[in-house]
Structures are given as structure tokens and as C-alpha cells.
């Protein structure tokens, strides 16, 4: 089965193992790019955008560790 191009915010929350409200905050802030579709304005995140976000977070984490940031 092919990977869907777009994910619901709930799907994103499950993938990242975070709350739906955290995903909404990421989209609202622009940290995670989302798109509002249709007359009812449902939000979707493109799979490639989620993967790009994850890669940015890995890069930021590597940089933080390099600069001596402690793990929580």
C-alpha cells in the first residue's frame, strides 16, 4: 500500500508520539508546514513536510548536543 501524500493532524500526532494540541501549535507557529483544505478548513500535513520537520529536529538536536545542552 502506498504512503498517503497528506496526513491528518491526528496522524501526525501519532507518528511523533505527541499530543494533538502540540501538533496544532507546531502548525500554527509555522515550525511544521500544514495546509488548510476545503470549505470546512480541515488541516493536513504533507508527508514530505513531516519528514523535513523530523530531519530539522535531528539537526537541531545534534547542534544542541555539540554545544553541551543536557538531555532532559
PQR file with spaces between the fields and no chain letter, atoms N, CA, C, O and H, PARSE charges and radii, in Angstrom:
ATOM       1  N    UNK     1       0.839   -1.185    0.000 -0.4000 1.5000
ATOM       2  CA   UNK     1       0.000    0.000    0.000 -0.0000 2.0000
ATOM       3  C    UNK     1       0.885    1.250    0.000  0.5500 1.7000
ATOM       4  O    UNK     1       1.871    1.319    0.735 -0.5500 1.4000
ATOM       5  N    UNK     2       0.535    2.214   -0.810 -0.4000 1.5000
ATOM       6  CA   UNK     2       1.325    3.434   -0.942 -0.0000 2.0000
ATOM       7  C    UNK     2       1.154    4.336    0.276  0.5500 1.7000
ATOM       8  O    UNK     2       0.101    4.350    0.913 -0.5500 1.4000
ATOM       9  H    UNK     2      -0.266    2.158   -1.407  0.4000 1.0000
ATOM      10  N    UNK     3       2.204    5.083    0.584 -0.4000 1.5000
ATOM      11  CA   UNK     3       2.151    6.057    1.662 -0.0000 2.0000
ATOM      12  C    UNK     3       1.267    7.211    1.208  0.5500 1.7000
ATOM      13  O    UNK     3       1.424    7.700    0.089 -0.5500 1.4000
ATOM      14  H    UNK     3       3.060    5.071    0.067  0.4000 1.0000
ATOM      15  N    UNK     4       0.339    7.657    2.057 -0.4000 1.5000
ATOM      16  CA   UNK     4      -0.512    8.778    1.652 -0.0000 2.0000
ATOM      17  C    UNK     4       0.306   10.063    1.532  0.5500 1.7000
ATOM      18  O    UNK     4       1.287   10.258    2.250 -0.5500 1.4000
ATOM      19  H    UNK     4       0.212    7.260    2.966  0.4000 1.0000
ATOM      20  N    UNK     5      -0.108   10.926    0.620 -0.4000 1.5000
ATOM      21  CA   UNK     5       0.605   12.194    0.454 -0.0000 2.0000
ATOM      22  C    UNK     5       0.328   13.136    1.616  0.5500 1.7000
ATOM      23  O    UNK     5       1.222   13.857    2.059 -0.5500 1.4000
ATOM      24  H    UNK     5      -0.904   10.768    0.036  0.4000 1.0000
ATOM      25  N    UNK     6      -0.909   13.134    2.114 -0.4000 1.5000
ATOM      26  CA   UNK     6      -1.299   14.034    3.190 -0.0000 2.0000
ATOM      27  C    UNK     6      -1.732   13.260    4.424  0.5500 1.7000
ATOM      28  O    UNK     6      -2.349   12.199    4.328 -0.5500 1.4000
ATOM      29  H    UNK     6      -1.635   12.548    1.755  0.4000 1.0000
ATOM      30  N    UNK     7      -1.396   13.812    5.592 -0.4000 1.5000
ATOM      31  CA   UNK     7      -1.759   13.213    6.876 -0.0000 2.0000
ATOM      32  C    UNK     7      -2.667   14.163    7.640  0.5500 1.7000
ATOM      33  O    UNK     7      -2.556   15.381    7.507 -0.5500 1.4000
ATOM      34  H    UNK     7      -0.895   14.674    5.671  0.4000 1.0000
ATOM      35  N    UNK     8      -3.562   13.604    8.437 -0.4000 1.5000
ATOM      36  CA   UNK     8      -4.344   14.434    9.344 -0.0000 2.0000
ATOM      37  C    UNK     8      -3.438   14.862   10.493  0.5500 1.7000
ATOM      38  O    UNK     8      -2.369   14.285   10.699 -0.5500 1.4000
ATOM      39  H    UNK     8      -3.653   12.614    8.546  0.4000 1.0000
ATOM      40  N    UNK     9      -3.867   15.869   11.233 -0.4000 1.5000
ATOM      41  CA   UNK     9      -3.082   16.289   12.392 -0.0000 2.0000
ATOM      42  C    UNK     9      -3.024   15.178   13.431  0.5500 1.7000
ATOM      43  O    UNK     9      -2.031   15.045   14.147 -0.5500 1.4000
ATOM      44  H    UNK     9      -4.735   16.337   11.065  0.4000 1.0000
ATOM      45  N    UNK    10      -4.081   14.385   13.516 -0.4000 1.5000
ATOM      46  CA   UNK    10      -4.089   13.236   14.432 -0.0000 2.0000
ATOM      47  C    UNK    10      -3.041   12.212   14.005  0.5500 1.7000
ATOM      48  O    UNK    10      -2.330   11.659   14.844 -0.5500 1.4000
ATOM      49  H    UNK    10      -4.888   14.493   12.935  0.4000 1.0000
ATOM      50  N    UNK    11      -2.947   11.961   12.705 -0.4000 1.5000
ATOM      51  CA   UNK    11      -1.917   11.040   12.187 -0.0000 2.0000
ATOM      52  C    UNK    11      -0.522   11.538   12.532  0.5500 1.7000
ATOM      53  O    UNK    11       0.343   10.757   12.926 -0.5500 1.4000
ATOM      54  H    UNK    11      -3.525   12.410   12.024  0.4000 1.0000
ATOM      55  N    UNK    12      -0.308   12.842   12.385 -0.4000 1.5000
ATOM      56  CA   UNK    12       0.997   13.440   12.697 -0.0000 2.0000
ATOM      57  C    UNK    12       1.305   13.271   14.182  0.5500 1.7000
ATOM      58  O    UNK    12       2.422   12.913   14.557 -0.5500 1.4000
ATOM      59  H    UNK    12      -1.011   13.476   12.065  0.4000 1.0000
ATOM      60  N    UNK    13       0.301   13.533   15.024 -0.4000 1.5000
ATOM      61  CA   UNK    13       0.492   13.388   16.474 -0.0000 2.0000
ATOM      62  C    UNK    13       0.874   11.957   16.818  0.5500 1.7000
ATOM      63  O    UNK    13       1.767   11.734   17.636 -0.5500 1.4000
ATOM      64  H    UNK    13      -0.606   13.823   14.719  0.4000 1.0000
ATOM      65  N    UNK    14       0.207   10.984   16.203 -0.4000 1.5000
ATOM      66  CA   UNK    14       0.519    9.578   16.460 -0.0000 2.0000
ATOM      67  C    UNK    14       1.930    9.241   15.973  0.5500 1.7000
ATOM      68  O    UNK    14       2.664    8.525   16.654 -0.5500 1.4000
ATOM      69  H    UNK    14      -0.519   11.166   15.539  0.4000 1.0000
ATOM      70  N    UNK    15       2.308    9.747   14.815 -0.4000 1.5000
ATOM      71  CA   UNK    15       3.633    9.474   14.264 -0.0000 2.0000
ATOM      72  C    UNK    15       4.724   10.017   15.167  0.5500 1.7000
ATOM      73  O    UNK    15       5.725    9.345   15.415 -0.5500 1.4000
ATOM      74  H    UNK    15       1.711   10.329   14.262  0.4000 1.0000
ATOM      75  N    UNK    16       4.527   11.252   15.667 -0.4000 1.5000
ATOM      76  CA   UNK    16       5.530   11.882   16.524 -0.0000 2.0000
ATOM      77  C    UNK    16       5.392   11.484   17.989  0.5500 1.7000
ATOM      78  O    UNK    16       6.245   11.821   18.811 -0.5500 1.4000
ATOM      79  H    UNK    16       3.714   11.798   15.466  0.4000 1.0000
ATOM      80  N    UNK    17       4.316   10.766   18.317 -0.4000 1.5000
ATOM      81  CA   UNK    17       4.032   10.360   19.694 -0.0000 2.0000
ATOM      82  C    UNK    17       3.935   11.576   20.623  0.5500 1.7000
ATOM      83  O    UNK    17       4.510   11.606   21.710 -0.5500 1.4000
ATOM      84  H    UNK    17       3.623   10.493   17.650  0.4000 1.0000
ATOM      85  N    UNK    18       3.180   12.579   20.147 -0.4000 1.5000
ATOM      86  CA   UNK    18       2.900   13.789   20.921 -0.0000 2.0000
ATOM      87  C    UNK    18       1.396   14.031   20.894  0.5500 1.7000
ATOM      88  O    UNK    18       0.659   13.319   20.212 -0.5500 1.4000
ATOM      89  H    UNK    18       2.712   12.555   19.263  0.4000 1.0000
ATOM      90  N    UNK    19       0.949   15.026   21.628 -0.4000 1.5000
ATOM      91  CA   UNK    19      -0.487   15.316   21.673 -0.0000 2.0000
ATOM      92  C    UNK    19      -0.933   16.083   20.424  0.5500 1.7000
ATOM      93  O    UNK    19      -0.131   16.707   19.729 -0.5500 1.4000
ATOM      94  H    UNK    19       1.548   15.604   22.182  0.4000 1.0000
ATOM      95  N    UNK    20      -2.219   16.015   20.172 -0.4000 1.5000
ATOM      96  CA   UNK    20      -2.805   16.761   19.064 -0.0000 2.0000
ATOM      97  C    UNK    20      -2.595   18.259   19.261  0.5500 1.7000
ATOM      98  O    UNK    20      -2.326   18.979   18.299 -0.5500 1.4000
ATOM      99  H    UNK    20      -2.871   15.509   20.736  0.4000 1.0000
ATOM     100  N    UNK    21      -2.715   18.728   20.491 -0.4000 1.5000
ATOM     101  CA   UNK    21      -2.516   20.158   20.745 -0.0000 2.0000
ATOM     102  C    UNK    21      -1.075   20.582   20.445  0.5500 1.7000
ATOM     103  O    UNK    21      -0.849   21.708   20.002 -0.5500 1.4000
ATOM     104  H    UNK    21      -2.933   18.144   21.272  0.4000 1.0000
ATOM     105  N    UNK    22      -0.108   19.706   20.677 -0.4000 1.5000
ATOM     106  CA   UNK    22       1.280   20.027   20.336 -0.0000 2.0000
ATOM     107  C    UNK    22       1.456   20.155   18.822  0.5500 1.7000
ATOM     108  O    UNK    22       2.165   21.044   18.350 -0.5500 1.4000
ATOM     109  H    UNK    22      -0.293   18.792   21.037  0.4000 1.0000
ATOM     110  N    UNK    23       0.816   19.273   18.070 -0.4000 1.5000
ATOM     111  CA   UNK    23       0.897   19.341   16.610 -0.0000 2.0000
ATOM     112  C    UNK    23       0.227   20.619   16.114  0.5500 1.7000
ATOM     113  O    UNK    23       0.757   21.291   15.228 -0.5500 1.4000
ATOM     114  H    UNK    23       0.240   18.550   18.454  0.4000 1.0000
ATOM     115  N    UNK    24      -0.927   20.959   16.673 -0.4000 1.5000
ATOM     116  CA   UNK    24      -1.606   22.196   16.272 -0.0000 2.0000
ATOM     117  C    UNK    24      -0.715   23.401   16.537  0.5500 1.7000
ATOM     118  O    UNK    24      -0.668   24.324   15.725 -0.5500 1.4000
ATOM     119  H    UNK    24      -1.357   20.414   17.393  0.4000 1.0000
ATOM     120  N    UNK    25      -0.013   23.403   17.656 -0.4000 1.5000
ATOM     121  CA   UNK    25       0.899   24.503   17.979 -0.0000 2.0000
ATOM     122  C    UNK    25       2.048   24.576   16.980  0.5500 1.7000
ATOM     123  O    UNK    25       2.457   25.667   16.583 -0.5500 1.4000
ATOM     124  H    UNK    25      -0.051   22.652   18.316  0.4000 1.0000
ATOM     125  N    UNK    26       2.573   23.414   16.570 -0.4000 1.5000
ATOM     126  CA   UNK    26       3.655   23.389   15.580 -0.0000 2.0000
ATOM     127  C    UNK    26       3.200   23.959   14.249  0.5500 1.7000
ATOM     128  O    UNK    26       3.930   24.715   13.608 -0.5500 1.4000
ATOM     129  H    UNK    26       2.240   22.528   16.892  0.4000 1.0000
ATOM     130  N    UNK    27       1.987   23.595   13.832 -0.4000 1.5000
ATOM     131  CA   UNK    27       1.446   24.086   12.562 -0.0000 2.0000
ATOM     132  C    UNK    27       1.149   25.579   12.666  0.5500 1.7000
ATOM     133  O    UNK    27       1.478   26.348   11.763 -0.5500 1.4000
ATOM     134  H    UNK    27       1.394   22.981   14.353  0.4000 1.0000
ATOM     135  N    UNK    28       0.528   25.982   13.769 -0.4000 1.5000
ATOM     136  CA   UNK    28       0.178   27.391   13.978 -0.0000 2.0000
ATOM     137  C    UNK    28       1.425   28.291   13.969  0.5500 1.7000
ATOM     138  O    UNK    28       1.388   29.402   13.440 -0.5500 1.4000
ATOM     139  H    UNK    28       0.261   25.357   14.503  0.4000 1.0000
ATOM     140  N    UNK    29       2.517   27.809   14.553 -0.4000 1.5000
ATOM     141  CA   UNK    29       3.754   28.597   14.628 -0.0000 2.0000
ATOM     142  C    UNK    29       4.520   28.600   13.311  0.5500 1.7000
ATOM     143  O    UNK    29       5.398   29.438   13.106 -0.5500 1.4000
ATOM     144  H    UNK    29       2.547   26.907   14.983  0.4000 1.0000
ATOM     145  N    UNK    30       4.195   27.671   12.419 -0.4000 1.5000
ATOM     146  CA   UNK    30       4.921   27.560   11.155 -0.0000 2.0000
ATOM     147  C    UNK    30       6.126   26.646   11.225  0.5500 1.7000
ATOM     148  O    UNK    30       6.808   26.436   10.222 -0.5500 1.4000
ATOM     149  H    UNK    30       3.482   26.990   12.585  0.4000 1.0000
ATOM     150  N    UNK    31       6.397   26.092   12.416 -0.4000 1.5000
ATOM     151  CA   UNK    31       7.511   25.144   12.530 -0.0000 2.0000
ATOM     152  C    UNK    31       7.272   23.913   11.667  0.5500 1.7000
ATOM     153  O    UNK    31       8.207   23.357   11.092 -0.5500 1.4000
ATOM     154  H    UNK    31       5.843   26.262   13.231  0.4000 1.0000
ATOM     155  N    UNK    32       6.027   23.496   11.582 -0.4000 1.5000
ATOM     156  CA   UNK    32       5.615   22.372   10.737 -0.0000 2.0000
ATOM     157  C    UNK    32       4.613   22.920    9.734  0.5500 1.7000
ATOM     158  O    UNK    32       3.556   23.424   10.114 -0.5500 1.4000
ATOM     159  H    UNK    32       5.267   23.948   12.049  0.4000 1.0000
ATOM     160  N    UNK    33       4.947   22.819    8.458 -0.4000 1.5000
ATOM     161  CA   UNK    33       4.078   23.362    7.414 -0.0000 2.0000
ATOM     162  C    UNK    33       2.835   22.495    7.231  0.5500 1.7000
ATOM     163  O    UNK    33       2.923   21.281    7.050 -0.5500 1.4000
ATOM     164  H    UNK    33       5.805   22.409    8.150  0.4000 1.0000
ATOM     165  N    UNK    34       1.685   23.146    7.282 -0.4000 1.5000
ATOM     166  CA   UNK    34       0.420   22.468    7.030 -0.0000 2.0000
ATOM     167  C    UNK    34      -0.375   23.262    6.016  0.5500 1.7000
ATOM     168  O    UNK    34      -0.023   24.389    5.668 -0.5500 1.4000
ATOM     169  H    UNK    34       1.613   24.132    7.428  0.4000 1.0000
ATOM     170  N    UNK    35      -1.449   22.658    5.549 -0.4000 1.5000
ATOM     171  CA   UNK    35      -2.304   23.315    4.574 -0.0000 2.0000
ATOM     172  C    UNK    35      -3.757   23.134    5.004  0.5500 1.7000
ATOM     173  O    UNK    35      -4.158   22.059    5.449 -0.5500 1.4000
ATOM     174  H    UNK    35      -1.735   21.743    5.831  0.4000 1.0000
ATOM     175  N    UNK    36      -4.536   24.204    4.863 -0.4000 1.5000
ATOM     176  CA   UNK    36      -5.955   24.169    5.199 -0.0000 2.0000
ATOM     177  C    UNK    36      -6.724   23.926    3.904  0.5500 1.7000
ATOM     178  O    UNK    36      -6.585   24.685    2.944 -0.5500 1.4000
ATOM     179  H    UNK    36      -4.210   25.077    4.501  0.4000 1.0000
ATOM     180  N    UNK    37      -7.525   22.880    3.877 -0.4000 1.5000
ATOM     181  CA   UNK    37      -8.197   22.456    2.653 -0.0000 2.0000
ATOM     182  C    UNK    37      -9.707   22.487    2.791  0.5500 1.7000
ATOM     183  O    UNK    37     -10.253   22.279    3.874 -0.5500 1.4000
ATOM     184  H    UNK    37      -7.638   22.263    4.656  0.4000 1.0000
ATOM     185  N    UNK    38     -10.362   22.747    1.687 -0.4000 1.5000
ATOM     186  CA   UNK    38     -11.809   22.615    1.607 -0.0000 2.0000
ATOM     187  C    UNK    38     -12.587   23.698    2.328  0.5500 1.7000
ATOM     188  O    UNK    38     -12.027   24.538    3.033 -0.5500 1.4000
ATOM     189  H    UNK    38      -9.918   22.916    0.807  0.4000 1.0000
ATOM     190  N    UNK    39     -13.895   23.652    2.129 -0.4000 1.5000
ATOM     191  CA   UNK    39     -14.796   24.633    2.711 -0.0000 2.0000
ATOM     192  C    UNK    39     -14.842   24.597    4.219  0.5500 1.7000
ATOM     193  O    UNK    39     -15.058   25.626    4.859 -0.5500 1.4000
ATOM     194  H    UNK    39     -14.349   22.970    1.557  0.4000 1.0000
ATOM     195  N    UNK    40     -14.643   23.428    4.794 -0.4000 1.5000
ATOM     196  CA   UNK    40     -14.665   23.292    6.251 -0.0000 2.0000
ATOM     197  C    UNK    40     -13.314   23.588    6.879  0.5500 1.7000
ATOM     198  O    UNK    40     -13.192   23.645    8.103 -0.5500 1.4000
ATOM     199  H    UNK    40     -14.468   22.593    4.273  0.4000 1.0000
ATOM     200  N    UNK    41     -12.297   23.777    6.040 -0.4000 1.5000
ATOM     201  CA   UNK    41     -10.981   24.151    6.529 -0.0000 2.0000
ATOM     202  C    UNK    41     -10.287   23.085    7.343  0.5500 1.7000
ATOM     203  O    UNK    41      -9.791   23.363    8.435 -0.5500 1.4000
ATOM     204  H    UNK    41     -12.396   23.730    5.046  0.4000 1.0000
ATOM     205  N    UNK    42     -10.244   21.856    6.825 -0.4000 1.5000
ATOM     206  CA   UNK    42      -9.528   20.793    7.531 -0.0000 2.0000
ATOM     207  C    UNK    42      -8.031   20.927    7.257  0.5500 1.7000
ATOM     208  O    UNK    42      -7.613   21.262    6.149 -0.5500 1.4000
ATOM     209  H    UNK    42     -10.647   21.631    5.938  0.4000 1.0000
ATOM     210  N    UNK    43      -7.248   20.663    8.276 -0.4000 1.5000
ATOM     211  CA   UNK    43      -5.800   20.774    8.161 -0.0000 2.0000
ATOM     212  C    UNK    43      -5.187   19.443    7.768  0.5500 1.7000
ATOM     213  O    UNK    43      -5.606   18.384    8.235 -0.5500 1.4000
ATOM     214  H    UNK    43      -7.587   20.391    9.177  0.4000 1.0000
ATOM     215  N    UNK    44      -4.189   19.518    6.904 -0.4000 1.5000
ATOM     216  CA   UNK    44      -3.422   18.354    6.502 -0.0000 2.0000
ATOM     217  C    UNK    44      -1.947   18.741    6.453  0.5500 1.7000
ATOM     218  O    UNK    44      -1.599   19.898    6.215 -0.5500 1.4000
ATOM     219  H    UNK    44      -3.849   20.378    6.525  0.4000 1.0000
ATOM     220  N    UNK    45      -1.094   17.753    6.681 -0.4000 1.5000
ATOM     221  CA   UNK    45       0.351   17.940    6.586 -0.0000 2.0000
ATOM     222  C    UNK    45       0.864   16.958    5.547  0.5500 1.7000
ATOM     223  O    UNK    45       0.595   15.759    5.622 -0.5500 1.4000
ATOM     224  H    UNK    45      -1.376   16.814    6.873  0.4000 1.0000
ATOM     225  N    UNK    46       1.599   17.473    4.587 -0.4000 1.5000
ATOM     226  CA   UNK    46       2.158   16.618    3.555 -0.0000 2.0000
ATOM     227  C    UNK    46       3.244   15.741    4.178  0.5500 1.7000
ATOM     228  O    UNK    46       4.044   16.215    4.985 -0.5500 1.4000
ATOM     229  H    UNK    46       1.818   18.447    4.527  0.4000 1.0000
ATOM     230  N    UNK    47       3.268   14.476    3.804 -0.4000 1.5000
ATOM     231  CA   UNK    47       4.225   13.524    4.354 -0.0000 2.0000
ATOM     232  C    UNK    47       5.649   14.040    4.213  0.5500 1.7000
ATOM     233  O    UNK    47       6.456   13.891    5.131 -0.5500 1.4000
ATOM     234  H    UNK    47       2.619   14.092    3.148  0.4000 1.0000
ATOM     235  N    UNK    48       5.965   14.645    3.076 -0.4000 1.5000
ATOM     236  CA   UNK    48       7.320   15.162    2.861 -0.0000 2.0000
ATOM     237  C    UNK    48       7.637   16.307    3.824  0.5500 1.7000
ATOM     238  O    UNK    48       8.786   16.461    4.238 -0.5500 1.4000
ATOM     239  H    UNK    48       5.310   14.766    2.331  0.4000 1.0000
ATOM     240  N    UNK    49       6.634   17.113    4.186 -0.4000 1.5000
ATOM     241  CA   UNK    49       6.852   18.204    5.151 -0.0000 2.0000
ATOM     242  C    UNK    49       7.121   17.645    6.544  0.5500 1.7000
ATOM     243  O    UNK    49       7.958   18.169    7.278 -0.5500 1.4000
ATOM     244  H    UNK    49       5.701   16.988    3.850  0.4000 1.0000
ATOM     245  N    UNK    50       6.408   16.578    6.905 -0.4000 1.5000
ATOM     246  CA   UNK    50       6.650   15.944    8.196 -0.0000 2.0000
ATOM     247  C    UNK    50       8.070   15.377    8.237  0.5500 1.7000
ATOM     248  O    UNK    50       8.773   15.546    9.234 -0.5500 1.4000
ATOM     249  H    UNK    50       5.728   16.151    6.309  0.4000 1.0000
ATOM     250  N    UNK    51       8.490   14.716    7.177 -0.4000 1.5000
ATOM     251  CA   UNK    51       9.849   14.166    7.131 -0.0000 2.0000
ATOM     252  C    UNK    51      10.891   15.272    7.197  0.5500 1.7000
ATOM     253  O    UNK    51      11.911   15.115    7.869 -0.5500 1.4000
ATOM     254  H    UNK    51       7.919   14.580    6.368  0.4000 1.0000
ATOM     255  N    UNK    52      10.653   16.392    6.510 -0.4000 1.5000
ATOM     256  CA   UNK    52      11.586   17.523    6.559 -0.0000 2.0000
ATOM     257  C    UNK    52      11.652   18.096    7.971  0.5500 1.7000
ATOM     258  O    UNK    52      12.731   18.454    8.445 -0.5500 1.4000
ATOM     259  H    UNK    52       9.825   16.519    5.965  0.4000 1.0000
ATOM     260  N    UNK    53      10.513   18.185    8.642 -0.4000 1.5000
ATOM     261  CA   UNK    53      10.480   18.675   10.023 -0.0000 2.0000
ATOM     262  C    UNK    53      11.315   17.757   10.926  0.5500 1.7000
ATOM     263  O    UNK    53      12.116   18.229   11.732 -0.5500 1.4000
ATOM     264  H    UNK    53       9.637   17.894    8.257  0.4000 1.0000
ATOM     265  N    UNK    54      11.119   16.459   10.782 -0.4000 1.5000
ATOM     266  CA   UNK    54      11.862   15.496   11.599 -0.0000 2.0000
ATOM     267  C    UNK    54      13.365   15.656   11.357  0.5500 1.7000
ATOM     268  O    UNK    54      14.146   15.642   12.308 -0.5500 1.4000
ATOM     269  H    UNK    54      10.468   16.075   10.127  0.4000 1.0000
ATOM     270  N    UNK    55      13.771   15.807   10.114 -0.4000 1.5000
ATOM     271  CA   UNK    55      15.194   15.977    9.807 -0.0000 2.0000
ATOM     272  C    UNK    55      15.745   17.267   10.416  0.5500 1.7000
ATOM     273  O    UNK    55      16.878   17.293   10.897 -0.5500 1.4000
ATOM     274  H    UNK    55      13.136   15.819    9.341  0.4000 1.0000
ATOM     275  N    UNK    56      14.940   18.346   10.395 -0.4000 1.5000
ATOM     276  CA   UNK    56      15.371   19.601   11.031 -0.0000 2.0000
ATOM     277  C    UNK    56      15.540   19.412   12.529  0.5500 1.7000
ATOM     278  O    UNK    56      16.472   19.957   13.120 -0.5500 1.4000
ATOM     279  H    UNK    56      14.020   18.325   10.004  0.4000 1.0000
ATOM     280  N    UNK    57      14.657   18.653   13.144 -0.4000 1.5000
ATOM     281  CA   UNK    57      14.749   18.413   14.582 -0.0000 2.0000
ATOM     282  C    UNK    57      15.996   17.589   14.914  0.5500 1.7000
ATOM     283  O    UNK    57      16.648   17.838   15.928 -0.5500 1.4000
ATOM     284  H    UNK    57      13.899   18.211   12.664  0.4000 1.0000
ATOM     285  N    UNK    58      16.331   16.612   14.068 -0.4000 1.5000
ATOM     286  CA   UNK    58      17.569   15.849   14.270 -0.0000 2.0000
ATOM     287  C    UNK    58      18.774   16.782   14.188  0.5500 1.7000
ATOM     288  O    UNK    58      19.679   16.701   15.019 -0.5500 1.4000
ATOM     289  H    UNK    58      15.801   16.410   13.244  0.4000 1.0000
ATOM     290  N    UNK    59      18.791   17.664   13.196 -0.4000 1.5000
ATOM     291  CA   UNK    59      19.904   18.594   13.033 -0.0000 2.0000
ATOM     292  C    UNK    59      20.010   19.530   14.237  0.5500 1.7000
ATOM     293  O    UNK    59      21.109   19.771   14.736 -0.5500 1.4000
ATOM     294  H    UNK    59      18.056   17.730   12.521  0.4000 1.0000
ATOM     295  N    UNK    60      18.876   20.059   14.706 -0.4000 1.5000
ATOM     296  CA   UNK    60      18.897   20.936   15.872 -0.0000 2.0000
ATOM     297  C    UNK    60      19.373   20.193   17.112  0.5500 1.7000
ATOM     298  O    UNK    60      20.109   20.746   17.929 -0.5500 1.4000
ATOM     299  H    UNK    60      17.983   19.863   14.301  0.4000 1.0000
ATOM     300  N    UNK    61      18.958   18.950   17.250 -0.4000 1.5000
ATOM     301  CA   UNK    61      19.380   18.145   18.400 -0.0000 2.0000
ATOM     302  C    UNK    61      20.882   17.905   18.360  0.5500 1.7000
ATOM     303  O    UNK    61      21.560   18.045   19.378 -0.5500 1.4000
ATOM     304  H    UNK    61      18.360   18.500   16.586  0.4000 1.0000
ATOM     305  N    UNK    62      21.408   17.543   17.191 -0.4000 1.5000
ATOM     306  CA   UNK    62      22.863   17.344   17.051 -0.0000 2.0000
ATOM     307  C    UNK    62      23.612   18.612   17.436  0.5500 1.7000
ATOM     308  O    UNK    62      24.619   18.554   18.141 -0.5500 1.4000
ATOM     309  H    UNK    62      20.857   17.429   16.364  0.4000 1.0000
ATOM     310  N    UNK    63      23.120   19.754   16.974 -0.4000 1.5000
ATOM     311  CA   UNK    63      23.767   21.032   17.270 -0.0000 2.0000
ATOM     312  C    UNK    63      23.701   21.334   18.764  0.5500 1.7000
ATOM     313  O    UNK    63      24.682   21.809   19.337 -0.5500 1.4000
ATOM     314  H    UNK    63      22.302   19.801   16.402  0.4000 1.0000
ATOM     315  N    UNK    64      22.581   21.070   19.396 -0.4000 1.5000
ATOM     316  CA   UNK    64      22.431   21.302   20.840 -0.0000 2.0000
ATOM     317  C    UNK    64      23.408   20.444   21.633  0.5500 1.7000
ATOM     318  O    UNK    64      24.041   20.916   22.578 -0.5500 1.4000
ATOM     319  H    UNK    64      21.784   20.684   18.931  0.4000 1.0000
ATOM     320  N    UNK    65      23.523   19.188   21.239 -0.4000 1.5000
ATOM     321  CA   UNK    65      24.430   18.272   21.932 -0.0000 2.0000
ATOM     322  C    UNK    65      25.872   18.731   21.743  0.5500 1.7000
ATOM     323  O    UNK    65      26.679   18.669   22.670 -0.5500 1.4000
ATOM     324  H    UNK    65      23.009   18.805   20.471  0.4000 1.0000
ATOM     325  N    UNK    66      26.185   19.187   20.550 -0.4000 1.5000
ATOM     326  CA   UNK    66      27.520   19.685   20.265 -0.0000 2.0000
ATOM     327  C    UNK    66      27.881   20.863   21.164  0.5500 1.7000
ATOM     328  O    UNK    66      29.042   21.044   21.531 -0.5500 1.4000
ATOM     329  H    UNK    66      25.529   19.238   19.796  0.4000 1.0000
ATOM     330  N    UNK    67      26.883   21.657   21.511 -0.4000 1.5000
ATOM     331  CA   UNK    67      27.107   22.839   22.344 -0.0000 2.0000
ATOM     332  C    UNK    67      26.862   22.568   23.830  0.5500 1.7000
ATOM     333  O    UNK    67      26.762   23.498   24.630 -0.5500 1.4000
ATOM     334  H    UNK    67      25.939   21.510   21.212  0.4000 1.0000
ATOM     335  N    UNK    68      26.768   21.307   24.183 -0.4000 1.5000
ATOM     336  CA   UNK    68      26.714   20.935   25.578 -0.0000 2.0000
ATOM     337  C    UNK    68      25.352   20.984   26.255  0.5500 1.7000
ATOM     338  O    UNK    68      25.281   20.979   27.484 -0.5500 1.4000
ATOM     339  H    UNK    68      26.850   20.551   23.533  0.4000 1.0000
ATOM     340  N    UNK    69      24.266   21.031   25.481 -0.4000 1.5000
ATOM     341  CA   UNK    69      22.935   21.013   26.074 -0.0000 2.0000
ATOM     342  C    UNK    69      22.664   19.659   26.702  0.5500 1.7000
ATOM     343  O    UNK    69      22.932   18.620   26.098 -0.5500 1.4000
ATOM     344  H    UNK    69      24.323   21.036   24.482  0.4000 1.0000
ATOM     345  N    UNK    70      22.139   19.675   27.899 -0.4000 1.5000
ATOM     346  CA   UNK    70      21.823   18.431   28.619 -0.0000 2.0000
ATOM     347  C    UNK    70      20.564   17.778   28.061  0.5500 1.7000
ATOM     348  O    UNK    70      19.662   18.466   27.584 -0.5500 1.4000
ATOM     349  H    UNK    70      21.921   20.519   28.389  0.4000 1.0000
ATOM     350  N    UNK    71      20.504   16.474   28.121 -0.4000 1.5000
ATOM     351  CA   UNK    71      19.299   15.740   27.789 -0.0000 2.0000
ATOM     352  C    UNK    71      18.343   15.810   28.968  0.5500 1.7000
ATOM     353  O    UNK    71      18.755   15.661   30.119 -0.5500 1.4000
ATOM     354  H    UNK    71      21.237   15.915   28.508  0.4000 1.0000
ATOM     355  N    UNK    72      17.073   16.035   28.681 -0.4000 1.5000
ATOM     356  CA   UNK    72      16.070   16.084   29.769 -0.0000 2.0000
ATOM     357  C    UNK    72      15.573   14.708   30.121  0.5500 1.7000
ATOM     358  O    UNK    72      14.733   14.564   31.009 -0.5500 1.4000
ATOM     359  H    UNK    72      16.739   16.155   27.746  0.4000 1.0000
